[in-house]
Amino acid sequence: MNALILVDLQNDFMPGGALPVTDGHSVVPIANRLMPHFDIVVATQDWHPAEHISFASRHAGFGVGDRVEIDGIDQILWPDHCVQGTAGAALHDDLAVQQIHHTVRKGTQQHIDSYSGFFDNGRLQATNLADKLKDFGTTRVAVMGLATDYCVKFTARDSAELGFHTTVIEDGCRGVDANTGDVDRALQDMQRAGIEVLSSEQITGRLER
């Protein structure tokens, strides 16, 4: 079974959202085009409590982009985003949600962040994503979404570590690139971990054979 993981295609990560990824909306049509080619489609959502530890607004004297250490874990501070039940946390209106088989919500615990769709950042607690993929009989996983250098990277790396043959769909991702080159470094890091980096055309060509 081939699974497609759509990472965080939520309003707050789109232009006009609380934490916009440049050109993030442009990957939604790619997701819609790819979904019918896969046996299983899973979407992840950041789903933060209103007082989430990653929000800069919770840390007096610090601002967005600053780093703090929380219980031994490095934490980048972000604007308040993807708060549970808000419009910003919803999947993009143009996404073909009827083709999604399962949704995984992450970052739900107030005191720890979760970039990966599989684990929190301390790897203290797993989501149900790995179990669901195994229940579906998944052996190959393709990952796309937002953002390349954060949630896509960590989701793809965990997928590979858990034993799934993992591919990242490069044109189906957009990155934060806070420091110029972060996206390129993230792609290189994933390749070193044994993850394929392919285009959406290459993926569809492979699946159609």
DAKA-V546751 format. One record per pair of residues at least 12 apart in sequence whose ideal C-beta (glycine too) atoms are under 10 Angstrom apart, sorted by the first residue. I is the first residue (numbers start at 1). GAP is how many residues later the second one is. D is the distance in whole Angstrom. If there is no record, write none. Layout:
I&GAP&D / I&GAP&D
//
This chain:
1&37&9 / 1&38&4 / 1&39&6 / 1&132&8 / 1&133&10 / 1&135&6 / 1&136&5 / 1&137&5 / 1&138&6 / 1&139&7 / 1&140&10 / 2&35&8 / 2&36&5 / 2&37&5 / 2&38&7 / 2&39&10 / 2&134&10 / 2&136&7 / 2&137&8 / 2&138&5 / 2&139&8 / 2&140&7 / 2&163&9 / 2&165&10 / 2&201&9 / 2&204&9 / 2&205&6 / 3&35&6 / 3&36&7 / 3&37&4 / 3&38&7 / 3&39&6 / 3&98&9 / 3&99&9 / 3&126&10 / 3&129&9 / 3&130&6 / 3&133&7 / 3&134&10 / 3&135&4 / 3&136&9 / 3&137&7 / 3&138&5 / 3&139&7 / 3&140&9 / 3&156&9 / 3&161&8 / 3&163&10 / 4&27&8 / 4&30&6 / 4&31&6 / 4&32&10 / 4&33&8 / 4&34&4 / 4&35&9 / 4&36&7 / 4&37&5 / 4&38&7 / 4&39&9 / 4&95&9 / 4&96&9 / 4&97&10 / 4&136&10 / 4&137&8 / 4&138&5 / 4&139&8 / 4&140&7 / 4&141&10 / 4&163&10 / 4&165&8 / 4&168&9 / 4&199&9 / 4&203&10 / 5&33&10 / 5&35&9 / 5&36&8 / 5&37&5 / 5&38&8 / 5&39&7 / 5&97&10 / 5&99&9 / 5&112&6 / 5&113&10 / 5&124&8 / 5&128&9 / 5&133&10 / 5&136&6 / 5&137&7 / 5&138&5 / 5&139&7 / 5&140&7 / 5&147&9 / 5&150&6 / 5&151&8 / 5&154&7 / 5&159&10 / 5&161&9 / 5&163&10 / 5&164&10 / 6&21&9 / 6&22&9 / 6&24&10 / 6&25&5 / 6&26&10 / 6&28&9 / 6&29&8 / 6&35&7 / 6&36&7 / 6&37&4 / 6&38&7 / 6&39&10 / 6&85&8 / 6&86&10 / 6&89&8 / 6&91&10 / 6&93&10 / 6&94&7 / 6&97&9 / 6&111&10 / 6&136&10 / 6&137&9 / 6&138&6 / 6&139&5 / 6&140&9 / 6&166&9 / 7&20&10 / 7&24&10 / 7&35&10 / 7&36&8 / 7&37&5 / 7&38&9 / 7&39&10 / 7&97&10 / 7&99&10 / 7&108&9 / 7&109&9 / 7&110&6 / 7&136&6 / 7&137&7 / 7&138&3 / 7&139&6 / 7&140&8 / 7&141&9 / 7&143&9 / 7&144&5 / 7&145&5 / 7&146&10 / 7&147&9 / 7&148&6 / 7&149&9 / 7&161&10 / 7&165&9 / 7&166&8 / 8&13&9 / 8&16&9 / 8&35&8 / 8&36&6 / 8&37&7 / 8&38&6 / 8&73&10 / 8&74&8 / 8&81&10 / 8&83&9 / 8&98&9 / 8&99&10 / 8&107&9 / 8&109&9 / 8&137&6 / 8&138&5 / 8&139&8 / 8&142&9 / 8&143&5 / 8&144&8 / 8&147&9 / 9&15&8 / 9&16&9 / 9&18&7 / 9&19&6 / 9&22&6 / 9&34&7 / 9&35&9 / 9&36&9 / 9&81&10 / 9&82&6 / 9&83&5 / 9&85&9 / 9&86&6 / 9&88&10 / 9&91&10 / 9&135&9 / 9&136&6 / 9&137&7 / 9&163&10 / 10&14&9 / 10&33&9 / 10&34&9 / 10&35&6 / 10&36&6 / 10&37&9 / 10&71&8 / 10&72&6 / 10&76&10 / 10&77&10 / 10&78&7 / 10&79&6 / 10&80&6 / 10&81&6 / 10&82&7 / 10&85&9 / 10&135&9 / 10&136&8 / 11&13&10 / 11&14&10 / 11&70&10 / 11&71&9 / 11&75&9 / 11&76&6 / 11&77&5 / 11&78&7 / 11&79&6 / 11&80&8 / 11&81&6 / 11&82&8 / 12&12&10 / 12&34&8 / 12&36&10 / 12&66&10 / 12&67&9 / 12&68&9 / 12&69&4 / 12&70&5 / 12&71&8 / 12&74&8 / 12&75&9 / 12&76&4 / 12&77&7 / 12&78&9 / 12&134&10 / 13&12&9 / 13&33&8 / 13&68&8 / 13&69&8 / 13&75&9 / 13&79&9 / 13&132&9 / 13&133&5 / 13&134&7 / 13&138&9 / 13&161&9 / 13&163&10 / 14&12&10 / 14&13&10 / 14&14&8 / 14&74&9 / 14&78&6 / 14&79&10 / 14&80&10 / 14&132&8 / 14&160&10 / 16&72&10 / 17&62&9 / 17&64&7 / 17&65&9 / 17&70&9 / 17&71&6 / 17&72&10 / 17&75&10 / 18&37&10 / 18&60&9 / 18&61&5 / 18&62&6 / 18&63&4 / 18&64&8 / 18&65&9 / 18&68&9 / 18&70&5 / 18&71&10 / 19&27&9 / 19&45&9 / 19&59&6 / 19&60&5 / 19&61&9 / 19&62&4 / 19&63&8 / 19&69&9 / 19&127&9 / 19&128&9 / 19&157&9 / 20&59&10 / 20&61&10 / 20&126&10 / 20&154&10 / 20&156&10 / 21&124&9 / 21&125&5 / 21&126&5 / 21&127&9 / 21&128&10 / 21&129&9 / 21&152&9 / 21&153&5 / 21&154&7 / 21&155&6 / 21&156&9 / 22&125&9 / 22&152&6 / 22&153&8 / 22&154&8 / 22&155&8 / 23&123&10 / 23&151&5 / 23&152&10 / 24&68&9 / 24&121&9 / 24&122&5 / 24&123&8 / 24&149&9 / 24&150&5 / 24&151&10 / 24&152&10 / 25&67&7 / 25&69&8 / 25&121&10 / 25&149&9 / 26&145&9 / 26&146&9 / 26&148&7 / 27&65&9 / 27&68&10 / 27&117&7 / 27&118&7 / 27&119&7 / 27&142&9 / 27&144&8 / 27&145&5 / 27&146&7 / 27&147&6 / 27&173&9 / 28&63&9 / 28&64&5 / 28&65&9 / 28&66&5 / 28&67&5 / 28&68&9 / 28&117&10 / 28&144&10 / 29&65&8 / 29&66&9 / 29&67&10 / 29&143&10 / 30&114&7 / 30&115&10 / 30&139&7 / 30&141&6 / 30&142&5 / 30&143&9 / 30&169&10 / 30&170&5 / 31&12&9 / 31&60&10 / 31&61&9 / 31&63&9 / 31&64&6 / 31&65&8 / 31&68&9 / 31&69&10 / 31&113&7 / 31&114&8 / 31&138&9 / 31&141&7 / 31&169&9 / 32&62&7 / 32&63&7 / 32&64&5 / 32&65&10 / 32&67&8 / 33&63&9 / 33&139&9 / 33&167&7 / 33&171&8 / 34&65&10 / 34&108&8 / 34&110&7 / 34&135&7 / 34&138&7 / 34&166&6 / 34&169&7 / 34&170&7 / 34&173&9 / 35&60&9 / 35&61&6 / 35&62&10 / 35&63&9 / 35&64&4 / 35&65&8 / 35&66&10 / 36&60&9 / 36&63&7 / 36&168&10 / 36&171&10 / 37&105&9 / 37&163&9 / 37&166&7 / 37&167&5 / 37&168&10 / 37&169&9 / 37&170&5 / 37&171&7 / 38&61&9 / 38&63&9 / 38&100&10 / 38&102&9 / 38&103&10 / 38&104&7 / 38&165&9 / 38&166&10 / 38&169&7 / 39&62&9 / 39&97&7 / 39&98&8 / 39&99&8 / 39&101&9 / 39&168&10 / 40&60&10 / 40&61&5 / 40&62&8 / 40&92&8 / 40&93&7 / 40&95&10 / 40&96&5 / 40&97&9 / 40&98&6 / 40&101&9 / 41&55&9 / 41&56&10 / 41&58&6 / 41&59&5 / 41&60&5 / 41&61&8 / 41&62&10 / 42&58&7 / 42&59&7 / 42&60&5 / 42&61&7 / 42&62&6 / 42&75&8 / 42&87&7 / 42&90&7 / 42&91&7 / 42&94&9 / 42&96&9 / 42&99&9 / 42&101&10 / 43&48&6 / 43&52&8 / 43&54&8 / 43&56&10 / 43&57&5 / 43&58&9 / 43&59&8 / 43&60&5 / 43&61&7 / 43&62&10 / 43&74&9 / 43&102&8 / 44&47&10 / 44&58&10 / 44&59&7 / 44&60&5 / 44&61&8 / 44&62&6 / 44&63&10 / 44&70&9 / 44&71&10 / 44&72&9 / 44&73&4 / 44&74&9 / 44&83&8 / 44&85&7 / 44&99&10 / 44&101&8 / 44&102&10 / 44&107&7 / 44&108&10 / 44&111&7 / 45&37&7 / 45&39&9 / 45&44&6 / 45&45&8 / 45&46&7 / 45&58&6 / 45&59&7 / 45&60&5 / 45&61&7 / 45&62&9 / 45&63&10 / 45&72&9 / 46&32&10 / 46&35&7 / 46&36&4 / 46&37&9 / 46&38&9 / 46&42&9 / 46&43&7 / 46&59&8 / 46&60&6 / 46&61&5 / 46&62&9 / 46&67&9 / 46&68&8 / 46&69&9 / 46&100&10 / 46&105&8 / 47&35&6 / 47&36&8 / 47&37&5 / 47&38&9 / 47&39&10 / 47&42&6 / 47&56&9 / 47&57&9 / 47&58&4 / 47&59&7 / 47&60&6 / 47&61&5 / 47&67&9 / 48&30&9 / 48&32&8 / 48&33&7 / 48&34&5 / 48&35&6 / 48&36&6 / 48&38&9 / 48&40&10 / 48&41&8 / 48&57&10 / 48&58&9 / 48&59&5 / 48&60&7 / 48&61&9 / 48&62&8 / 48&65&8 / 48&66&9 / 49&34&7 / 49&35&6 / 49&58&9 / 49&59&7 / 49&60&8 / 49&61&5 / 49&62&9 / 50&30&8 / 50&33&5 / 50&34&7 / 50&35&9 / 50&36&9 / 50&60&9 / 51&29&9 / 51&32&9 / 51&59&6 / 51&60&10 / 52&26&9 / 52&28&8 / 52&29&9 / 52&30&9 / 52&31&8 / 52&32&9 / 52&55&7 / 52&56&9 / 52&57&9 / 52&58&6 / 52&59&9 / 52&60&9 / 52&61&8 / 53&15&9 / 53&17&6 / 53&18&9 / 53&20&10 / 53&22&7 / 53&24&9 / 53&54&9 / 53&56&9 / 53&57&6 / 53&58&5 / 53&59&7 / 53&60&7 / 54&14&10 / 54&16&9 / 54&21&6 / 54&22&7 / 54&23&7 / 54&24&5 / 54&25&10 / 54&26&9 / 54&27&8 / 54&28&10 / 54&53&7 / 54&56&10 / 54&58&9 / 54&59&5 / 54&60&9 / 54&61&10 / 54&67&9 / 55&22&7 / 55&23&6 / 55&24&7 / 55&25&5 / 55&26&8 / 55&28&9 / 55&58&10 / 56&12&9 / 56&20&9 / 56&21&4 / 56&22&7 / 56&23&7 / 56&24&8 / 57&20&9 / 57&21&10 / 57&22&8 / 57&23&6 / 58&19&8 / 58&22&9 / 58&52&9 / 59&16&9 / 59&18&6 / 62&15&6 / 63&14&7 / 63&16&10 / 64&12&9 / 64&13&6 / 64&14&6 / 64&15&6 / 64&16&10 / 65&12&7 / 65&13&8 / 65&14&10 / 65&111&10 / 65&113&7 / 66&12&10 / 70&41&7 / 70&42&8 / 70&43&9 / 70&51&9 / 70&52&9 / 71&40&7 / 71&41&8 / 71&51&7 / 71&53&9 / 72&50&8 / 73&38&10 / 73&39&7 / 73&40&8 / 73&47&9 / 73&48&6 / 73&49&5 / 73&50&10 / 73&51&9 / 74&39&10 / 74&47&8 / 75&37&9 / 75&38&6 / 75&46&8 / 76&37&8 / 76&39&10 / 76&74&8 / 76&100&10 / 76&102&9 / 78&35&9 / 78&72&10 / 78&98&10 / 81&26&10 / 82&23&10 / 82&24&10 / 82&25&7 / 84&21&8 / 84&23&9 / 84&24&7 / 89&16&9 / 89&18&10 / 91&12&8 / 101&31&9 / 101&35&8 / 102&26&9 / 102&27&8 / 102&30&5 / 102&31&9 / 102&33&9 / 102&34&8 / 103&26&10 / 103&29&10 / 104&13&5 / 104&14&8 / 104&23&5 / 104&24&7 / 104&25&5 / 104&26&10 / 104&28&8 / 104&51&10 / 105&12&10 / 105&22&8 / 105&23&10 / 106&12&9 / 106&13&9 / 106&14&7 / 106&15&10 / 106&21&6 / 106&23&9 / 106&45&8 / 106&49&9 / 107&13&8 / 107&14&9 / 107&20&10 / 107&44&9 / 108&12&9 / 108&17&10 / 108&19&9 / 109&13&10 / 109&15&9 / 109&16&7 / 112&12&7 / 112&13&8 / 113&37&10 / 114&13&8 / 114&37&9 / 114&40&9 / 114&41&10 / 115&32&9 / 115&34&10 / 115&35&5 / 115&36&5 / 115&37&9 / 115&38&8 / 115&39&4 / 115&40&7 / 115&42&10 / 115&43&9 / 116&13&9 / 116&34&10 / 116&35&7 / 116&36&10 / 116&37&9 / 116&38&4 / 116&39&5 / 116&40&9 / 116&41&8 / 116&42&5 / 116&43&9 / 116&45&10 / 117&12&5 / 117&13&9 / 117&26&8 / 117&28&9 / 117&34&7 / 117&35&9 / 117&37&8 / 117&38&4 / 117&39&9 / 117&41&8 / 117&42&8 / 118&12&6 / 118&15&9 / 118&36&8 / 118&37&7 / 118&39&9 / 118&40&4 / 118&41&7 / 118&43&9 / 118&44&7 / 119&35&8 / 119&36&10 / 119&39&6 / 119&42&10 / 119&43&10 / 121&33&8 / 123&35&9 / 126&32&9 / 126&36&10 / 127&31&10 / 129&12&10 / 129&26&8 / 129&29&9 / 129&30&9 / 129&33&9 / 130&28&8 / 130&29&8 / 130&32&5 / 130&33&9 / 130&34&8 / 133&26&8 / 133&29&8 / 133&31&7 / 134&28&9 / 134&29&9 / 134&30&9 / 138&21&10 / 138&26&7 / 138&27&10 / 139&24&9 / 139&25&7 / 139&26&6 / 140&19&10 / 140&24&7 / 140&25&5 / 140&26&8 / 140&27&7 / 140&56&10 / 140&66&10 / 140&67&9 / 141&14&9 / 141&15&8 / 141&18&5 / 141&19&8 / 141&21&9 / 141&22&10 / 141&23&4 / 141&24&7 / 141&25&5 / 141&26&7 / 141&27&10 / 141&54&10 / 142&14&9 / 142&17&9 / 142&22&10 / 142&23&9 / 142&24&8 / 142&25&5 / 142&26&8 / 142&27&6 / 142&30&8 / 142&54&9 / 142&56&8 / 142&58&9 / 142&61&6 / 142&64&10 / 142&65&9 / 143&12&6 / 143&13&5 / 143&14&10 / 143&15&10 / 143&16&7 / 143&17&10 / 143&21&10 / 143&23&7 / 143&24&7 / 143&25&5 / 143&26&7 / 143&29&9 / 143&30&8 / 143&47&9 / 143&52&8 / 144&12&10 / 144&23&9 / 144&24&7 / 144&25&4 / 144&26&9 / 144&27&8 / 144&28&3 / 144&29&6 / 144&30&10 / 144&56&8 / 144&59&9 / 145&23&10 / 145&24&9 / 145&27&7 / 145&28&6 / 145&29&8 / 146&26&10 / 146&27&7 / 146&28&6 / 146&29&8 / 146&30&9 / 147&26&7 / 147&27&6 / 147&28&5 / 147&29&5 / 147&30&8 / 147&31&10 / 147&35&9 / 147&36&8 / 147&39&9 / 148&20&8 / 148&22&8 / 148&24&10 / 148&25&4 / 148&26&6 / 148&27&4 / 148&28&8 / 148&29&8 / 148&34&8 / 148&35&5 / 148&36&9 / 148&38&5 / 148&39&7 / 148&42&9 / 149&24&9 / 149&25&10 / 149&26&4 / 149&27&6 / 149&28&7 / 149&29&8 / 149&30&9 / 149&32&10 / 149&33&4 / 149&34&5 / 149&35&9 / 149&36&7 / 149&37&4 / 149&38&9 / 149&40&9 / 150&25&8 / 150&26&6 / 150&28&10 / 150&32&9 / 150&36&8 / 151&22&10 / 151&25&10 / 152&16&7 / 152&17&9 / 152&18&10 / 152&20&9 / 152&21&5 / 152&22&9 / 152&23&8 / 152&31&10 / 152&34&8 / 152&35&10 / 152&38&8 / 153&15&8 / 153&20&9 / 153&22&9 / 153&29&10 / 153&30&9 / 153&32&9 / 153&33&5 / 153&34&8 / 153&36&7 / 153&37&6 / 153&40&9 / 153&42&9 / 154&32&10 / 154&36&10 / 155&13&9 / 156&12&5 / 156&17&10 / 156&30&9 / 156&31&10 / 156&33&10 / 156&34&5 / 156&37&8 / 156&39&5 / 156&40&10 / 156&41&9 / 157&29&10 / 157&32&8 / 157&33&7 / 157&35&10 / 157&36&5 / 157&37&9 / 157&38&7 / 158&35&10 / 159&34&10 / 159&36&8 / 160&30&8 / 160&33&6 / 160&34&6 / 160&35&5 / 160&36&10 / 161&32&8 / 161&33&9 / 164&31&10 / 165&29&9 / 165&30&9 / 165&31&8 / 166&24&8 / 166&27&8 / 166&28&8 / 166&29&5 / 166&30&7 / 167&23&10 / 167&28&7 / 167&29&4 / 167&30&7 / 167&31&5 / 167&35&9 / 167&36&7 / 167&39&9 / 168&18&9 / 168&19&7 / 168&22&6 / 168&23&9 / 168&27&6 / 168&28&7 / 168&29&5 / 168&30&8 / 168&35&10 / 169&27&10 / 169&28&8 / 169&29&6 / 169&30&7 / 169&31&5 / 169&32&10 / 169&33&9 / 169&34&6 / 169&35&10 / 170&13&10 / 170&17&7 / 170&20&10 / 170&26&10 / 170&27&5 / 170&28&7 / 170&29&6 / 170&30&8 / 170&32&9 / 170&33&10 / 171&27&9 / 171&28&5 / 171&29&5 / 171&30&8 / 171&31&10 / 171&32&10 / 172&26&10 / 172&27&9 / 172&28&6 / 172&31&9 / 173&13&9 / 173&14&9 / 173&24&10 / 175&12&9
//
